[in-house]
């Protein structure tokens, strides 16, 4: 003993329990607390557990006796929010998985140098909780919204627009495979409007009742 308490030499052990169920010791290099029977609970006060340690099983961390983090064979379970100061590092090809059925995955594929998001239901991007901005449907459409109103979507045969399509001056609608800008261009250059046939073959306008009106749509200028 010492004047200020008991001194235990290196590798000396303190035993607890009638069958030496728990042991405390210091080897000279490391400190050990070993529980040989049942679970191990660390309690800041009576009837409140802060840390729960199960032999060959989980370690649980609690807040006010409520479990917040538990280890398991495949990783950890977290109950509640996770506030991170700094970065969250995920190794290549490891995934952040959401949903009880692993419905949503985010990961970096190091073999292809791609960032990937995998999902098996509609993926929605919302600027606020109830307003759709972008929806991606597996094996289906990609849909764009403005103020929760559908404006554009892809479909099996191409694309659909649900309102006006605006192009700035000299912005062109280009049709055809001609490498030098398409076979047919429709555009406005700031002062004049053009339908410009640049490709091979003829330009045909097919109608059973072809009419050309003035800009106010109140005077017939040509009919065929």
C-alpha positions as CSV (number, residue, x, y, z in Angstrom):
1,X,0.0,0.0,0.0
2,X,0.9,3.7,-0.4
3,X,0.0,6.7,1.7
4,X,-2.4,7.8,-1.1
5,X,-4.0,4.4,-1.8
6,X,-3.2,0.8,-2.9
7,X,-0.6,0.0,-5.5
8,X,-0.8,-3.1,-7.6
9,X,2.4,-4.2,-9.4
10,X,2.4,-4.9,-13.1
11,X,0.4,-8.0,-14.0
12,X,-1.2,-8.1,-10.5
13,X,-5.0,-8.6,-10.8
14,X,-8.1,-7.6,-9.0
15,X,-10.9,-10.2,-9.1
16,X,-14.6,-9.5,-8.7
17,X,-17.4,-12.1,-8.2
18,X,-17.4,-15.4,-6.3
19,X,-16.1,-17.2,-9.4
20,X,-13.5,-14.5,-10.4
21,X,-16.0,-13.3,-13.0
22,X,-14.3,-9.9,-13.7
23,X,-10.6,-9.0,-13.7
24,X,-8.7,-5.7,-13.7
25,X,-5.0,-5.5,-14.3
26,X,-2.1,-3.6,-15.9
27,X,0.6,-5.4,-17.7
28,X,3.1,-2.6,-17.6
29,X,2.2,-1.7,-21.2
30,X,-1.6,-1.9,-21.3
31,X,-4.6,-1.7,-19.0
32,X,-7.3,-4.4,-19.1
33,X,-10.8,-4.8,-17.6
34,X,-12.1,-8.3,-18.5
35,X,-15.6,-9.5,-17.8
36,X,-15.9,-13.3,-17.9
37,X,-19.6,-13.8,-17.1
38,X,-22.6,-12.0,-18.5
39,X,-22.7,-8.6,-20.1
40,X,-20.7,-5.5,-19.1
41,X,-22.5,-2.3,-18.4
42,X,-21.0,1.1,-17.7
43,X,-23.4,3.3,-15.8
44,X,-23.1,7.0,-15.0
45,X,-25.7,6.6,-12.3
46,X,-28.0,3.9,-10.9
47,X,-30.4,2.4,-13.5
48,X,-28.9,4.3,-16.4
49,X,-26.5,2.6,-18.8
50,X,-24.1,4.6,-21.0
51,X,-22.2,1.7,-22.6
52,X,-23.4,-1.9,-23.0
53,X,-20.9,-4.6,-24.1
54,X,-22.1,-8.0,-25.1
55,X,-19.5,-10.9,-25.3
56,X,-19.1,-12.1,-28.9
57,X,-21.8,-9.5,-29.8
58,X,-22.6,-5.8,-30.0
59,X,-21.3,-2.7,-28.2
60,X,-24.0,-0.1,-27.6
61,X,-23.7,3.6,-26.9
62,X,-26.6,5.3,-25.2
63,X,-27.8,8.9,-24.5
64,X,-29.9,9.2,-21.4
65,X,-30.4,5.4,-21.4
66,X,-31.6,5.5,-25.0
67,X,-29.5,3.5,-27.5
68,X,-28.0,5.7,-30.3
69,X,-25.3,3.5,-31.8
70,X,-24.7,-0.2,-31.9
71,X,-22.1,-2.3,-33.6
72,X,-23.1,-5.4,-35.5
73,X,-21.3,-8.0,-37.7
74,X,-21.8,-6.0,-40.9
75,X,-21.0,-2.6,-39.4
76,X,-23.1,-0.2,-37.2
77,X,-26.7,0.8,-36.6
78,X,-27.4,4.4,-35.8
79,X,-30.7,5.6,-34.2
80,X,-31.3,9.4,-34.6
81,X,-29.4,12.1,-36.5
82,X,-25.7,12.1,-37.3
83,X,-24.0,15.6,-37.1
84,X,-20.6,15.6,-38.9
85,X,-17.9,18.2,-38.5
86,X,-15.4,17.7,-41.3
87,X,-15.6,15.1,-44.1
88,X,-17.1,11.7,-44.3
89,X,-14.7,9.4,-46.1
90,X,-16.0,6.3,-48.0
91,X,-13.4,4.0,-49.7
92,X,-13.7,3.2,-53.5
93,X,-16.6,0.9,-54.3
94,X,-18.0,1.0,-50.8
95,X,-21.6,2.2,-50.6
96,X,-23.8,4.4,-48.5
97,X,-27.1,2.4,-48.5
98,X,-30.6,3.7,-47.6
99,X,-33.8,1.8,-46.9
100,X,-34.5,-1.5,-45.2
101,X,-34.3,-3.3,-48.5
102,X,-31.1,-1.4,-49.6
103,X,-33.3,0.6,-52.0
104,X,-30.9,3.4,-52.6
105,X,-27.1,3.3,-53.0
106,X,-24.4,6.0,-53.5
107,X,-20.9,5.0,-54.3
108,X,-17.8,5.6,-56.3
109,X,-16.8,2.8,-58.8
110,X,-13.0,3.0,-58.8
111,X,-12.7,0.5,-61.7
112,X,-14.5,2.9,-64.0
113,X,-13.8,6.2,-62.3
114,X,-17.6,6.8,-62.1
115,X,-19.8,8.1,-59.3
116,X,-23.0,6.1,-59.2
117,X,-26.4,6.3,-57.6
118,X,-28.5,3.0,-57.8
119,X,-32.2,3.0,-56.9
120,X,-35.2,0.7,-57.7
121,X,-38.0,3.3,-57.2
122,X,-38.5,6.9,-58.4
123,X,-35.7,9.2,-57.4
124,X,-37.0,12.7,-56.7
125,X,-35.1,15.9,-56.2
126,X,-37.2,18.4,-54.3
127,X,-36.2,22.1,-53.6
128,X,-38.6,21.9,-50.6
129,X,-40.4,19.1,-49.0
130,X,-43.5,19.0,-51.3
131,X,-42.3,20.4,-54.6
132,X,-40.9,18.2,-57.3
133,X,-37.9,19.6,-59.3
134,X,-36.5,16.4,-61.0
135,X,-37.9,12.9,-61.1
136,X,-36.0,9.9,-62.5
137,X,-37.9,6.7,-62.9
138,X,-36.2,3.3,-63.3
139,X,-36.7,2.0,-66.8
140,X,-38.8,5.1,-67.5
141,X,-38.9,8.8,-67.8
142,X,-36.7,11.7,-66.6
143,X,-39.0,14.6,-65.8
144,X,-38.2,18.3,-65.1
145,X,-40.5,20.7,-63.3
146,X,-40.9,24.4,-62.7
147,X,-42.6,25.3,-59.5
148,X,-44.0,21.8,-59.2
149,X,-45.4,21.9,-62.8
150,X,-44.2,19.4,-65.3
151,X,-42.3,21.0,-68.2
152,X,-40.2,18.4,-69.9
153,X,-39.8,14.6,-69.9
154,X,-38.2,11.8,-71.8
155,X,-40.3,8.9,-73.1
156,X,-39.7,5.8,-75.2
157,X,-39.8,7.6,-78.6
158,X,-38.0,10.8,-77.6
159,X,-38.9,13.8,-75.5
160,X,-42.0,15.9,-74.7
161,X,-42.3,19.5,-73.7
162,X,-45.4,20.7,-71.8
163,X,-45.1,24.4,-72.5
164,X,-43.2,26.9,-74.7
165,X,-39.7,26.1,-75.9
166,X,-37.6,29.3,-76.0
167,X,-34.3,29.7,-77.9
168,X,-32.3,32.9,-77.9
169,X,-31.4,34.8,-81.1
170,X,-29.3,32.6,-83.4
171,X,-30.3,29.5,-81.3
172,X,-31.3,26.9,-83.8
173,X,-33.5,23.9,-84.1
174,X,-31.3,21.6,-86.2
175,X,-32.8,18.6,-87.9
176,X,-31.0,15.8,-89.8
177,X,-27.6,14.1,-89.7
178,X,-25.6,16.5,-91.9
179,X,-22.3,17.0,-90.0
180,X,-22.1,20.7,-90.7
181,X,-25.1,21.7,-88.5
182,X,-27.9,19.5,-89.7
183,X,-30.0,19.4,-92.9
184,X,-32.8,21.8,-91.8
185,X,-32.4,24.8,-89.5
186,X,-35.1,26.9,-88.0
187,X,-34.0,30.1,-86.2
188,X,-34.2,33.8,-85.6
189,X,-31.1,35.9,-86.0
190,X,-32.3,39.0,-84.1
191,X,-33.8,40.7,-87.1
192,X,-35.1,38.0,-89.4
193,X,-36.6,34.5,-89.1
194,X,-35.4,31.6,-91.2
195,X,-36.4,28.1,-92.3
196,X,-33.2,27.0,-93.9
197,X,-32.8,23.8,-95.9
198,X,-29.1,22.9,-96.0
199,X,-29.2,19.2,-96.8
200,X,-29.9,17.0,-99.8
201,X,-33.3,16.5,-101.4
202,X,-36.2,18.9,-101.5
203,X,-38.0,20.9,-98.8
204,X,-41.6,19.8,-98.6
205,X,-44.5,21.3,-96.8
206,X,-47.4,18.8,-96.9
207,X,-51.0,19.9,-96.2
208,X,-54.5,19.5,-97.6
209,X,-55.2,23.2,-96.9
210,X,-51.9,25.3,-96.9
211,X,-52.3,29.0,-95.8
212,X,-49.9,31.8,-94.9
213,X,-51.1,34.7,-92.8
214,X,-49.6,37.9,-91.6
215,X,-48.0,38.2,-88.1
216,X,-51.3,39.3,-86.5
217,X,-53.0,36.2,-88.0
218,X,-55.8,38.4,-89.4
219,X,-54.9,38.6,-93.1
220,X,-54.5,35.7,-95.5
221,X,-51.5,36.2,-97.7
222,X,-51.3,32.9,-99.6
223,X,-53.4,29.8,-100.0
224,X,-52.8,26.6,-101.9
